[in-house]
Amino acid sequence: MHPAFSVIFLTTLIGVGQGLFLALYTGQLYSVVEVVPVEDSHTHYGIGSLIAVAFLAAGLLASFFHLGHPERGWRAIARWRTSWLSREVIVLPAFMGLVALYGLVHYFELNPVLFTFRDSFRIDLSLLIGALTTVVAFLLFLCTGMIYACIKFLQEWATPLTVVNYTLLGSASGFTLATAFAAYQGSQLTDFYAGWALLLTLAAMVTRVASLIRNKRIKHKSSLRTAIGIRHSRITQKSQGFMTGSFNTREFFHGAPQAVFKSIKWFFLVTVFPIPVLLLALGMGGGAVAIFALAFVIQYVGLLADRWFFFAQANHPQNLYYQTVG
């Protein structure tokens, strides 16, 4: 498939926003049970939520460049009963609104204690809002991943690993950003976030490599014989029927040389996983802002390459008709 850069930026940017919110809320939960120190509600959770909303808004803005008629974009919600894309269009703004509400409650300290549990655990308003927002965050991961995983004839996408990878990669990048943000603030949660970012990055590496191995071993159901209904053992395509490019050749094939295609795969495997893991490990204990910021930037650049490869790797069956110009 031809990778659309608007969708690449959409999926990676909102993944960072989702992961950053999950990091903030995880830190708050651990502080409630007194496993980690309590952070300042105004500066840490309030400003952190604002950054998450900024990434989500940037992803939403990027999606408009994928529309032929942006003014009709609202119609995308019409098929919410059957379309995962329509569901994503509904869930994304809802998630943005909830993250904004979570941040505002913290920023303006409009956070009354609703009740206490066992006379020690204080359950405030932000915890309940955060719990609902967490559910919506994972629902958004599900919707985004299922847009591609539900397309059965694109066998490279039609696997639960698609949803798992979207979830883990988005969460890992968000926790890495949270680590840099906490280090910048001098937060005591810096190493806590870094530890989670390490675990999520390693888990994402396992599932992403598993998907690459799976896709390499795929036996495609379609062939030239099944495409034209002829069972002859030797069928050779001499021409695609016309001499120049078309919508079909532009939109359903990435068009990159095989050497470039392979180079991008190895580029993202290095930049998304081992380099950030090394930088996170080096920064732990020292709270070095530059190291954590570099880890996030390198990982995000790698995620752009990973998402390009994800789309390009999908082999649309129609390409059987357009292998040779003639």
HELIX and SHEET records of a PDB file:
HELIX    1   1 PHE A    5  VAL A   32  1                                  28    
HELIX    2   2 SER A   41  GLY A   46  3                                   6    
HELIX    3   3 ILE A   47  PHE A   64  1                                  18    
HELIX    4   4 PRO A   70  ARG A   79  5                                  10    
HELIX    5   5 TRP A   84  TYR A  107  1                                  24    
HELIX    6   6 LEU A  125  ALA A  149  1                                  25    
HELIX    7   7 PRO A  160  GLN A  185  1                                  26    
HELIX    8   8 THR A  190  LYS A  216  1                                  27    
HELIX    9   9 LEU A  224  ILE A  228  1                                   5    
HELIX   10  10 PHE A  247  GLU A  251  1                                   5    
HELIX   11  11 GLN A  258  VAL A  272  1                                  15    
HELIX   12  12 PRO A  274  GLY A  283  1                                  10    
HELIX   13  13 VAL A  289  GLN A  313  1                                  25    
HELIX   14  14 PRO A  317  TYR A  321  5                                   5    
SHEET    1   A 2 VAL A 113  PHE A 117  0                                        
SHEET    2   A 2 PHE A 121  ASP A 124 -1                                        
END                                                                             
